[in-house]
Amino acid sequence: MEMVQGSTLLLYAVIAVIALVVLIAKFKMNPFIVLIVVSVILGLVVGMPMASIVKSYETGVGGALGHIALVVGLGTMFGKMMAESGGAERIANTLIGAFGPKRVHWAMMVVALIVGLPVFFEVGFVLLIPIAFNVAKRTGTNMIMVGIPMVAGLSVVHGLIPPHPAALFAVTAYNADIGRTIMYALIVGIPTAIIAGPLFAKLISRFVVPNPDNPLIAQFVEEDKKRELPGFGITIFTILLPVALMLIGSWADLFFTPKTFANDFLRLMGNSVIALLIATLVSFYTFGKARGFDRESILKFTTECLAPIAGITLIVGAGAGFGRILIDGGVSKAIVELANNAHLSPLLLGWFVAALIRVATGSATVAMTTACGIVAPIVTAGGVAVRPELMVLATGAGSLILSHVNDGGFWLVKEYFNMTVTETFKTWTVCETIISVVALLLTLGLATVV
């Protein structure tokens, strides 16, 4: 059977996405099953060789879960220790005290911007979710009001600001200056996070209220007990330990010559999985033994917290498998051709190509790295005078648009916030799209000045 090409291929991809949404949202079917079924049917319809459809799907699932399962597993154990010891409550109380109960949504955005700097979106998410649950519970606030500013802050730093791997890759691809890129990224990123985070959350939380009966809240929020909470200093040290390790890892070349043992060792310590593993082990002491818990209690906490995340992890993997079928079925390639024929200005082209790849693959990192590979040679060959640092920002902004059912982040937010698919579209998808469009507009504005 011939592989389907061009606009027909794009049409089939759109139909597949609509089918997913309708089956999950309207017919209340299990997302994990629906994602597998629709992926296989799409592979058949676009003419992928039958022998390679399941293999392709498994590659997508395995690629995502290889990282996410480890991160979510370790992050959940870490979060559980933070909750049981009262560490999450300590941070929540401090934030509520500093910002006031009426402005906790601003607090969550600020914390996410700081914590998100060196960590992948998923890592930042699992680190901060216990705090978000606690803040929402203590202030009686809708989870959307607290959660959306948090994911907006994480998303902005993930897509725009080095040392994030995709942003770093873009800096190299466009020959941009890293210091200047970070400066411009902050000028664009902070107002973007404010608009897509606290301001949007204030508006949308009036219309979307997730089901408060959330099984995960029980894992991360301790009922009000009269107990002594851990100190703020030790709590902050434990939470920021993985963040610090990842930052040191990304700066390894500043401390030691590349390819030496010391450099490789720092990079290993800075790997997100190792950094989280170290932090989780440290939390067994700071949030465990030091708080009077014995080994049996710690074992009980770390075992019982894994059950609720099993379903989430599988659904995230299934979404990534669907993304892989779109790539191997040729949808991404068809989208790239569409973008190349559009004849746009370099900044718009970078944004447009990244946006199309993001919609097709569901991954901001894949969208940004692929778009740089396509757009950088075109910009160089065209000889157009455009700041390479702004190309990094425009491409990063495009890579964040319209997160939907083929994005692991979509399912992560949906499941943790206990929302329906439709509610997730109204909140998370719109939030991501606001980030993408506002960041592009601010980048275009900056281009007229610098």
BELGIQUI-V45819 format. One record per helix or strand. SS is the DSSP state (2 for helix, 1 for strand). FROM is the first residue (numbers start at 1). TO is the last residue. If there is no record, write none. Layout:
# BELGIQUI-V45819
((SS	FROM	TO) (SS	FROM	TO))
This chain:
# BELGIQUI-V45819
((2	6	26) (2	31	45) (2	50	85) (2	87	99) (2	101	116) (2	121	139) (2	143	160) (2	165	173) (2	178	204) (2	215	220) (2	232	250) (2	252	255) (2	261	270) (2	272	291) (2	295	304) (2	307	328) (2	331	340) (2	346	361) (2	364	382) (2	388	398) (2	408	417) (2	421	447))
